[in-house]
Amino acid sequence: MSVIFMSNSYFEKKAFSLFMNQFKLDIYHMQNYSIVNSTQTELVFGNNGTTYTTRKSYFEPIVHRSLPKGIRLSTKSTLKSIAFNPNGSIVNFGTLTFDTTDSIKTVRIYIGKGKMTVEE
């Protein structure tokens, strides 16, 4: 008989990794939507940083998602939204800071064509 022990931190790291993969896909989709449709798009956080919505206008959402339990956008984040111009260039750049149950994760959004990095 074998027993495998996995700590909560393993599952929390995996949850953040899965969240970040989906988050990046949503950002790239939003950027592509801007280019193809020649329109500005925006990602905004809601519900105290526990959800986000990508949208083509205030009344036309593209995607709405909830962040995994234990992950939320920090009040220390310099960005509260991400937007792309119709040509796919990012409108605002800075850092998104996420509070998790065991650490703080930072996502840096750079000016240009939507480049970003994740720091732990």
Buried (B, 14 or more C-beta within 10 A) or exposed (E): EEEEEEEEEEEBBEBBEEBBEBBBEBBEBBBBBBBEEEBBBBBBBEEEBBBBBBBBEEEEEBBEBEBBEBBBBBEEBBBBEBBBBEEBBBBBBBBBBBBBEEEEBBBBBEEEEBEBEBEE
